[in-house]
Amino acid sequence: MTETGNPIFNNLARLMTDAAGVATGVKREAEGVMKAQLERLIRDMDVVSREEFEAVRTMAILARDENERLAARIAELEQKIG
């Protein structure tokens, strides 16, 4: 901050600098509160994590593949029987 010969301008500049610092602090605090609220909301909604989703997805793919393999085996056996 540059000093001028006028104390009114000096005080005004100091006030603006302090206000900018306060605004930055308020912004950080608001972001922290919002993040905590969103995390709580998501936790309360019982949303699954990405890791849990991927694990279940993999299990579903494996089950579908196994189902298709067994269906083909059943069709093959039915064809042999009759």
DOKEFI-166739 format. One record per residue: residue in one letter; y, z, x of N, C-alpha, C in turn. Coordinates in pm, whole numbers. Last residue first. Layout:
! DOKEFI-166739
<pt><residuo>A</residuo><n_y>Y</n_y><n_z>Z</n_z><n_x>X</n_x><ca_y>Y</ca_y><ca_z>Z</ca_z><ca_x>X</ca_x><c_y>Y</c_y><c_z>Z</c_z><c_x>X</c_x></pt>
...
This chain:
! DOKEFI-166739
<pt><residuo>G</residuo><n_y>-8383</n_y><n_z>-2688</n_z><n_x>-3321</n_x><ca_y>-8405</ca_y><ca_z>-2770</ca_z><ca_x>-3438</ca_x><c_y>-8330</c_y><c_z>-2896</c_z><c_x>-3441</c_x></pt>
<pt><residuo>I</residuo><n_y>-8383</n_y><n_z>-2568</n_z><n_x>-3069</n_x><ca_y>-8467</ca_y><ca_z>-2516</ca_z><ca_x>-3176</ca_x><c_y>-8487</c_y><c_z>-2621</c_z><c_x>-3286</c_x></pt>
<pt><residuo>K</residuo><n_y>-8195</n_y><n_z>-2712</n_z><n_x>-2919</n_x><ca_y>-8334</ca_y><ca_z>-2706</ca_z><ca_x>-2873</ca_x><c_y>-8429</c_y><c_z>-2663</c_z><c_x>-2985</c_x></pt>
<pt><residuo>Q</residuo><n_y>-7967</n_y><n_z>-2657</n_z><n_x>-3065</n_x><ca_y>-8011</ca_y><ca_z>-2795</ca_z><ca_x>-3056</ca_x><c_y>-8157</c_y><c_z>-2800</c_z><c_x>-3010</c_x></pt>
<pt><residuo>E</residuo><n_y>-7941</n_y><n_z>-2385</n_z><n_x>-3024</n_x><ca_y>-7965</ca_y><ca_z>-2434</ca_z><ca_x>-3160</ca_x><c_y>-8017</c_y><c_z>-2578</c_z><c_x>-3159</c_x></pt>
<pt><residuo>L</residuo><n_y>-7881</n_y><n_z>-2389</n_z><n_x>-2748</n_x><ca_y>-8004</ca_y><ca_z>-2327</ca_z><ca_x>-2796</ca_x><c_y>-8040</c_y><c_z>-2375</c_z><c_x>-2937</c_x></pt>
<pt><residuo>E</residuo><n_y>-7630</n_y><n_z>-2515</n_z><n_x>-2755</n_x><ca_y>-7740</ca_y><ca_z>-2573</ca_z><ca_x>-2678</ca_x><c_y>-7875</c_y><c_z>-2519</c_z><c_x>-2725</c_x></pt>
<pt><residuo>A</residuo><n_y>-7482</n_y><n_z>-2336</n_z><n_x>-2907</n_x><ca_y>-7501</ca_y><ca_z>-2473</ca_z><ca_x>-2957</ca_x><c_y>-7617</c_y><c_z>-2540</c_z><c_x>-2886</c_x></pt>
<pt><residuo>I</residuo><n_y>-7490</n_y><n_z>-2117</n_z><n_x>-2733</n_x><ca_y>-7551</ca_y><ca_z>-2107</ca_z><ca_x>-2866</ca_x><c_y>-7578</c_y><c_z>-2246</c_z><c_x>-2922</c_x></pt>
<pt><residuo>R</residuo><n_y>-7341</n_y><n_z>-2223</n_z><n_x>-2519</n_x><ca_y>-7481</ca_y><ca_z>-2182</ca_z><ca_x>-2498</ca_x><c_y>-7555</c_y><c_z>-2173</c_z><c_x>-2631</c_x></pt>
<pt><residuo>A</residuo><n_y>-7092</n_y><n_z>-2255</n_z><n_x>-2639</n_x><ca_y>-7162</ca_y><ca_z>-2373</ca_z><ca_x>-2589</ca_x><c_y>-7310</c_y><c_z>-2343</c_z><c_x>-2568</c_x></pt>
<pt><residuo>A</residuo><n_y>-7036</n_y><n_z>-1989</n_z><n_x>-2691</n_x><ca_y>-7046</ca_y><ca_z>-2083</ca_z><ca_x>-2803</ca_x><c_y>-7120</c_y><c_z>-2209</c_z><c_x>-2760</c_x></pt>
<pt><residuo>L</residuo><n_y>-7018</n_y><n_z>-1889</n_z><n_x>-2429</n_x><ca_y>-7126</ca_y><ca_z>-1843</ca_z><ca_x>-2518</ca_x><c_y>-7144</c_y><c_z>-1936</c_z><c_x>-2637</c_x></pt>
<pt><residuo>R</residuo><n_y>-6788</n_y><n_z>-2025</n_z><n_x>-2343</n_x><ca_y>-6914</ca_y><ca_z>-2043</ca_z><ca_x>-2271</ca_x><c_y>-7032</c_y><c_z>-2002</c_z><c_x>-2360</c_x></pt>
<pt><residuo>E</residuo><n_y>-6599</n_y><n_z>-1925</n_z><n_x>-2522</n_x><ca_y>-6627</ca_y><ca_z>-2069</ca_z><ca_x>-2521</ca_x><c_y>-6761</c_y><c_z>-2097</c_z><c_x>-2452</c_x></pt>
<pt><residuo>N</residuo><n_y>-6606</n_y><n_z>-1654</n_z><n_x>-2448</n_x><ca_y>-6639</ca_y><ca_z>-1694</ca_z><ca_x>-2585</ca_x><c_y>-6676</c_y><c_z>-1842</c_z><c_x>-2592</c_x></pt>
<pt><residuo>E</residuo><n_y>-6512</n_y><n_z>-1670</n_z><n_x>-2186</n_x><ca_y>-6648</ca_y><ca_z>-1621</ca_z><ca_x>-2211</ca_x><c_y>-6695</c_y><c_z>-1662</c_z><c_x>-2350</c_x></pt>
<pt><residuo>D</residuo><n_y>-6250</n_y><n_z>-1757</n_z><n_x>-2240</n_x><ca_y>-6339</ca_y><ca_z>-1840</ca_z><ca_x>-2160</ca_x><c_y>-6486</c_y><c_z>-1802</c_z><c_x>-2182</c_x></pt>
<pt><residuo>R</residuo><n_y>-6157</n_y><n_z>-1535</n_z><n_x>-2385</n_x><ca_y>-6163</ca_y><ca_z>-1667</ca_z><ca_x>-2448</ca_x><c_y>-6258</c_y><c_z>-1759</c_z><c_x>-2372</c_x></pt>
<pt><residuo>A</residuo><n_y>-6172</n_y><n_z>-1337</n_z><n_x>-2188</n_x><ca_y>-6252</ca_y><ca_z>-1324</ca_z><ca_x>-2310</ca_x><c_y>-6265</c_y><c_z>-1459</c_z><c_x>-2381</c_x></pt>
<pt><residuo>L</residuo><n_y>-5984</n_y><n_z>-1434</n_z><n_x>-2003</n_x><ca_y>-6125</ca_y><ca_z>-1419</ca_z><ca_x>-1963</ca_x><c_y>-6215</c_y><c_z>-1410</c_z><c_x>-2086</c_x></pt>
<pt><residuo>I</residuo><n_y>-5754</n_y><n_z>-1419</n_z><n_x>-2163</n_x><ca_y>-5797</ca_y><ca_z>-1548</ca_z><ca_x>-2109</ca_x><c_y>-5944</c_y><c_z>-1542</c_z><c_x>-2071</c_x></pt>
<pt><residuo>A</residuo><n_y>-5743</n_y><n_z>-1143</n_z><n_x>-2209</n_x><ca_y>-5758</ca_y><ca_z>-1235</ca_z><ca_x>-2322</ca_x><c_y>-5806</c_y><c_z>-1372</c_z><c_x>-2275</c_x></pt>
<pt><residuo>M</residuo><n_y>-5701</n_y><n_z>-1043</n_z><n_x>-1950</n_x><ca_y>-5823</ca_y><ca_z>-1006</ca_z><ca_x>-2023</ca_x><c_y>-5847</c_y><c_z>-1103</c_z><c_x>-2140</c_x></pt>
<pt><residuo>T</residuo><n_y>-5448</n_y><n_z>-1153</n_z><n_x>-1902</n_x><ca_y>-5562</ca_y><ca_z>-1193</ca_z><ca_x>-1819</ca_x><c_y>-5693</c_y><c_z>-1162</c_z><c_x>-1888</c_x></pt>
<pt><residuo>R</residuo><n_y>-5304</n_y><n_z>-1009</n_z><n_x>-2095</n_x><ca_y>-5308</ca_y><ca_z>-1156</ca_z><ca_x>-2101</ca_x><c_y>-5428</c_y><c_z>-1208</c_z><c_x>-2022</c_x></pt>
<pt><residuo>V</residuo><n_y>-5328</n_y><n_z>-751</n_z><n_x>-2000</n_x><ca_y>-5390</ca_y><ca_z>-785</ca_z><ca_x>-2129</ca_x><c_y>-5402</c_y><c_z>-936</c_z><c_x>-2144</c_x></pt>
<pt><residuo>A</residuo><n_y>-5181</n_y><n_z>-782</n_z><n_x>-1760</n_x><ca_y>-5320</ca_y><ca_z>-735</ca_z><ca_x>-1757</ca_x><c_y>-5392</c_y><c_z>-773</c_z><c_x>-1887</c_x></pt>
<pt><residuo>E</residuo><n_y>-4928</n_y><n_z>-858</n_z><n_x>-1854</n_x><ca_y>-5005</ca_y><ca_z>-951</ca_z><ca_x>-1771</ca_x><c_y>-5152</c_y><c_z>-911</c_z><c_x>-1766</c_x></pt>
<pt><residuo>F</residuo><n_y>-4854</n_y><n_z>-622</n_z><n_x>-1990</n_x><ca_y>-4865</ca_y><ca_z>-748</ca_z><ca_x>-2061</ca_x><c_y>-4952</c_y><c_z>-846</c_z><c_x>-1983</c_x></pt>
<pt><residuo>E</residuo><n_y>-4842</n_y><n_z>-438</n_z><n_x>-1779</n_x><ca_y>-4938</ca_y><ca_z>-418</ca_z><ca_x>-1887</ca_x><c_y>-4961</c_y><c_z>-548</c_z><c_x>-1964</c_x></pt>
<pt><residuo>E</residuo><n_y>-4633</n_y><n_z>-553</n_z><n_x>-1632</n_x><ca_y>-4764</ca_y><ca_z>-539</ca_z><ca_x>-1571</ca_x><c_y>-4872</c_y><c_z>-521</c_z><c_x>-1678</c_x></pt>
<pt><residuo>R</residuo><n_y>-4419</n_y><n_z>-532</n_z><n_x>-1808</n_x><ca_y>-4464</ca_y><ca_z>-665</ca_z><ca_x>-1768</ca_x><c_y>-4605</c_y><c_z>-659</c_z><c_x>-1710</c_x></pt>
<pt><residuo>S</residuo><n_y>-4483</n_y><n_z>-277</n_z><n_x>-2056</n_x><ca_y>-4425</ca_y><ca_z>-325</ca_z><ca_x>-1931</ca_x><c_y>-4481</c_y><c_z>-464</c_z><c_x>-1900</c_x></pt>
<pt><residuo>V</residuo><n_y>-4418</n_y><n_z>-271</n_z><n_x>-2410</n_x><ca_y>-4508</ca_y><ca_z>-269</ca_z><ca_x>-2295</ca_x><c_y>-4435</c_y><c_z>-321</c_z><c_x>-2171</c_x></pt>
<pt><residuo>V</residuo><n_y>-4225</n_y><n_z>-50</n_z><n_x>-2605</n_x><ca_y>-4238</ca_y><ca_z>-184</ca_z><ca_x>-2548</ca_x><c_y>-4327</c_y><c_z>-175</c_z><c_x>-2424</c_x></pt>
<pt><residuo>D</residuo><n_y>-4152</n_y><n_z>161</n_z><n_x>-2776</n_x><ca_y>-4290</ca_y><ca_z>146</ca_z><ca_x>-2730</ca_x><c_y>-4317</c_y><c_z>4</c_z><c_x>-2683</c_x></pt>
<pt><residuo>M</residuo><n_y>-3902</n_y><n_z>229</n_z><n_x>-2841</n_x><ca_y>-3956</ca_y><ca_z>115</ca_z><ca_x>-2913</ca_x><c_y>-4102</c_y><c_z>90</c_z><c_x>-2876</c_x></pt>
<pt><residuo>D</residuo><n_y>-3841</n_y><n_z>425</n_z><n_x>-2655</n_x><ca_y>-3869</ca_y><ca_z>466</ca_z><ca_x>-2793</ca_x><c_y>-3931</c_y><c_z>354</c_z><c_x>-2876</c_x></pt>
<pt><residuo>R</residuo><n_y>-3787</n_y><n_z>262</n_z><n_x>-2434</n_x><ca_y>-3899</ca_y><ca_z>356</ca_z><ca_x>-2428</ca_x><c_y>-3939</c_y><c_z>400</c_z><c_x>-2569</c_x></pt>
<pt><residuo>I</residuo><n_y>-3559</n_y><n_z>133</n_z><n_x>-2527</n_x><ca_y>-3678</ca_y><ca_z>54</ca_z><ca_x>-2498</ca_x><c_y>-3801</c_y><c_z>145</c_z><c_x>-2493</c_x></pt>
<pt><residuo>L</residuo><n_y>-3387</n_y><n_z>357</n_z><n_x>-2548</n_x><ca_y>-3417</ca_y><ca_z>274</ca_z><ca_x>-2664</ca_x><c_y>-3545</c_y><c_z>194</c_z><c_x>-2643</c_x></pt>
<pt><residuo>R</residuo><n_y>-3377</n_y><n_z>443</n_z><n_x>-2282</n_x><ca_y>-3431</ca_y><ca_z>531</ca_z><ca_x>-2384</ca_x><c_y>-3471</c_y><c_z>452</c_z><c_x>-2508</c_x></pt>
<pt><residuo>E</residuo><n_y>-3252</n_y><n_z>220</n_z><n_x>-2166</n_x><ca_y>-3385</ca_y><ca_z>261</ca_z><ca_x>-2121</ca_x><c_y>-3452</c_y><c_z>351</c_z><c_x>-2224</c_x></pt>
<pt><residuo>L</residuo><n_y>-3008</n_y><n_z>229</n_z><n_x>-2302</n_x><ca_y>-3097</ca_y><ca_z>114</ca_z><ca_x>-2320</ca_x><c_y>-3240</c_y><c_z>148</c_z><c_x>-2277</c_x></pt>
<pt><residuo>Q</residuo><n_y>-2905</n_y><n_z>474</n_z><n_x>-2206</n_x><ca_y>-2930</ca_y><ca_z>457</ca_z><ca_x>-2350</ca_x><c_y>-3026</c_y><c_z>341</c_z><c_x>-2376</c_x></pt>
<pt><residuo>A</residuo><n_y>-2881</n_y><n_z>417</n_z><n_x>-1933</n_x><ca_y>-2968</ca_y><ca_z>526</ca_z><ca_x>-1977</ca_x><c_y>-3003</c_y><c_z>511</c_z><c_x>-2125</c_x></pt>
<pt><residuo>K</residuo><n_y>-2693</n_y><n_z>210</n_z><n_x>-1945</n_x><ca_y>-2825</ca_y><ca_z>185</ca_z><ca_x>-1889</ca_x><c_y>-2923</c_y><c_z>292</c_z><c_x>-1936</c_x></pt>
<pt><residuo>M</residuo><n_y>-2472</n_y><n_z>347</n_z><n_x>-2052</n_x><ca_y>-2533</ca_y><ca_z>236</ca_z><ca_x>-2126</ca_x><c_y>-2674</c_y><c_z>208</c_z><c_x>-2076</c_x></pt>
<pt><residuo>V</residuo><n_y>-2420</n_y><n_z>529</n_z><n_x>-1845</n_x><ca_y>-2455</ca_y><ca_z>578</ca_z><ca_x>-1979</ca_x><c_y>-2524</c_y><c_z>468</c_z><c_x>-2059</c_x></pt>
<pt><residuo>G</residuo><n_y>-2357</n_y><n_z>351</n_z><n_x>-1635</n_x><ca_y>-2467</ca_y><ca_z>445</ca_z><ca_x>-1623</ca_x><c_y>-2515</c_y><c_z>496</c_z><c_x>-1758</c_x></pt>
<pt><residuo>E</residuo><n_y>-2132</n_y><n_z>223</n_z><n_x>-1739</n_x><ca_y>-2252</ca_y><ca_z>145</ca_z><ca_x>-1709</ca_x><c_y>-2374</c_y><c_z>236</c_z><c_x>-1698</c_x></pt>
<pt><residuo>A</residuo><n_y>-1957</n_y><n_z>441</n_z><n_x>-1755</n_x><ca_y>-1997</ca_y><ca_z>372</ca_z><ca_x>-1878</ca_x><c_y>-2123</c_y><c_z>290</c_z><c_x>-1854</c_x></pt>
<pt><residuo>E</residuo><n_y>-1929</n_y><n_z>498</n_z><n_x>-1480</n_x><ca_y>-1985</ca_y><ca_z>599</ca_z><ca_x>-1571</ca_x><c_y>-2036</c_y><c_z>534</c_z><c_x>-1700</c_x></pt>
<pt><residuo>R</residuo><n_y>-1807</n_y><n_z>263</n_z><n_x>-1391</n_x><ca_y>-1937</ca_y><ca_z>305</ca_z><ca_x>-1337</ca_x><c_y>-2006</c_y><c_z>404</c_z><c_x>-1430</c_x></pt>
<pt><residuo>K</residuo><n_y>-1567</n_y><n_z>277</n_z><n_x>-1540</n_x><ca_y>-1659</ca_y><ca_z>163</ca_z><ca_x>-1555</ca_x><c_y>-1798</c_y><c_z>201</c_z><c_x>-1506</c_x></pt>
<pt><residuo>V</residuo><n_y>-1453</n_y><n_z>507</n_z><n_x>-1439</n_x><ca_y>-1490</ca_y><ca_z>503</ca_z><ca_x>-1581</ca_x><c_y>-1590</c_y><c_z>389</c_z><c_x>-1605</c_x></pt>
<pt><residuo>G</residuo><n_y>-1404</n_y><n_z>422</n_z><n_x>-1175</n_x><ca_y>-1493</ca_y><ca_z>534</ca_z><ca_x>-1203</ca_x><c_y>-1542</c_y><c_z>535</c_z><c_x>-1346</c_x></pt>
<pt><residuo>T</residuo><n_y>-1220</n_y><n_z>217</n_z><n_x>-1224</n_x><ca_y>-1346</ca_y><ca_z>186</ca_z><ca_x>-1158</ca_x><c_y>-1448</c_y><c_z>297</c_z><c_x>-1184</c_x></pt>
<pt><residuo>A</residuo><n_y>-1012</n_y><n_z>364</n_z><n_x>-1336</n_x><ca_y>-1078</ca_y><ca_z>261</ca_z><ca_x>-1416</ca_x><c_y>-1213</c_y><c_z>224</c_z><c_x>-1356</c_x></pt>
<pt><residuo>V</residuo><n_y>-936</n_y><n_z>519</n_z><n_x>-1116</n_x><ca_y>-991</ca_y><ca_z>585</ca_z><ca_x>-1235</ca_x><c_y>-1067</c_y><c_z>484</c_z><c_x>-1320</c_x></pt>
<pt><residuo>G</residuo><n_y>-838</n_y><n_z>317</n_z><n_x>-950</n_x><ca_y>-951</ca_y><ca_z>399</ca_z><ca_x>-908</ca_x><c_y>-1018</c_y><c_z>468</c_z><c_x>-1025</c_x></pt>
<pt><residuo>A</residuo><n_y>-624</n_y><n_z>225</n_z><n_x>-1103</n_x><ca_y>-733</ca_y><ca_z>132</ca_z><ca_x>-1071</ca_x><c_y>-857</c_y><c_z>211</c_z><c_x>-1027</c_x></pt>
<pt><residuo>A</residuo><n_y>-466</n_y><n_z>454</n_z><n_x>-1103</n_x><ca_y>-521</ca_y><ca_z>405</ca_z><ca_x>-1230</ca_x><c_y>-637</c_y><c_z>310</c_z><c_x>-1205</c_x></pt>
<pt><residuo>D</residuo><n_y>-393</n_y><n_z>466</n_z><n_x>-833</n_x><ca_y>-474</ca_y><ca_z>573</ca_z><ca_x>-891</ca_x><c_y>-540</c_y><c_z>528</c_z><c_x>-1021</c_x></pt>
<pt><residuo>T</residuo><n_y>-238</n_y><n_z>233</n_z><n_x>-823</n_x><ca_y>-356</ca_y><ca_z>247</ca_z><ca_x>-737</ca_x><c_y>-449</c_y><c_z>354</c_z><c_x>-792</c_x></pt>
<pt><residuo>M</residuo><n_y>-36</n_y><n_z>298</n_z><n_x>-1003</n_x><ca_y>-123</ca_y><ca_z>183</ca_z><ca_x>-1030</ca_x><c_y>-251</c_y><c_z>191</c_z><c_x>-947</c_x></pt>
<pt><residuo>L</residuo><n_y>80</n_y><n_z>517</n_z><n_x>-870</n_x><ca_y>23</ca_y><ca_z>534</ca_z><ca_x>-1003</ca_x><c_y>-74</c_y><c_z>421</c_z><c_x>-1037</c_x></pt>
<pt><residuo>R</residuo><n_y>177</n_y><n_z>390</n_z><n_x>-642</n_x><ca_y>76</ca_y><ca_z>496</ca_z><ca_x>-628</ca_x><c_y>5</c_y><c_z>519</c_z><c_x>-762</c_x></pt>
<pt><residuo>A</residuo><n_y>367</n_y><n_z>223</n_z><n_x>-761</n_x><ca_y>256</ca_y><ca_z>165</ca_z><ca_x>-686</ca_x><c_y>143</c_y><c_z>267</c_z><c_x>-670</c_x></pt>
<pt><residuo>L</residuo><n_y>538</n_y><n_z>418</n_z><n_x>-868</n_x><ca_y>473</ca_y><ca_z>323</ca_z><ca_x>-957</ca_x><c_y>352</c_y><c_z>260</c_z><c_x>-887</c_x></pt>
<pt><residuo>N</residuo><n_y>629</n_y><n_z>541</n_z><n_x>-633</n_x><ca_y>554</ca_y><ca_z>618</ca_z><ca_x>-732</ca_x><c_y>478</c_y><c_z>527</c_z><c_x>-827</c_x></pt>
<pt><residuo>N</residuo><n_y>760</n_y><n_z>321</n_z><n_x>-516</n_x><ca_y>652</ca_y><ca_z>389</ca_z><ca_x>-445</ca_x><c_y>565</c_y><c_z>468</c_z><c_x>-543</c_x></pt>
<pt><residuo>F</residuo><n_y>955</n_y><n_z>269</n_z><n_x>-705</n_x><ca_y>851</ca_y><ca_z>168</ca_z><ca_x>-679</ca_x><c_y>732</c_y><c_z>229</c_z><c_x>-606</c_x></pt>
<pt><residuo>I</residuo><n_y>1097</n_y><n_z>507</n_z><n_x>-678</n_x><ca_y>1041</ca_y><ca_z>471</ca_z><ca_x>-809</ca_x><c_y>929</c_y><c_z>369</c_z><c_x>-791</c_x></pt>
<pt><residuo>P</residuo><n_y>1191</n_y><n_z>506</n_z><n_x>-415</n_x><ca_y>1084</ca_y><ca_z>599</ca_z><ca_x>-453</ca_x><c_y>1023</c_y><c_z>569</c_z><c_x>-589</c_x></pt>
<pt><residuo>N</residuo><n_y>1252</n_y><n_z>231</n_z><n_x>-218</n_x><ca_y>1277</ca_y><ca_z>285</ca_z><ca_x>-351</ca_x><c_y>1163</c_y><c_z>378</c_z><c_x>-392</c_x></pt>
<pt><residuo>G</residuo><n_y>1182</n_y><n_z>117</n_z><n_x>17</n_x><ca_y>1285</ca_y><ca_z>219</ca_z><ca_x>23</ca_x><c_y>1307</c_y><c_z>287</c_z><c_x>-110</c_x></pt>
<pt><residuo>T</residuo><n_y>823</n_y><n_z>96</n_z><n_x>22</n_x><ca_y>956</ca_y><ca_z>38</ca_z><ca_x>8</ca_x><c_y>1057</c_y><c_z>152</c_z><c_x>15</c_x></pt>
<pt><residuo>E</residuo><n_y>514</n_y><n_z>62</n_z><n_x>177</n_x><ca_y>620</ca_y><ca_z>154</ca_z><ca_x>137</ca_x><c_y>751</c_y><c_z>76</c_z><c_x>129</c_x></pt>
<pt><residuo>T</residuo><n_y>215</n_y><n_z>-87</n_z><n_x>62</n_x><ca_y>336</ca_y><ca_z>-94</ca_z><ca_x>144</ca_x><c_y>441</c_y><c_z>1</c_z><c_x>87</c_x></pt>
<pt><residuo>M</residuo><n_y>-116</n_y><n_z>0</n_z><n_x>86</n_x><ca_y>0</ca_y><ca_z>0</ca_z><ca_x>0</ca_x><c_y>122</c_y><c_z>0</c_z><c_x>91</c_x></pt>
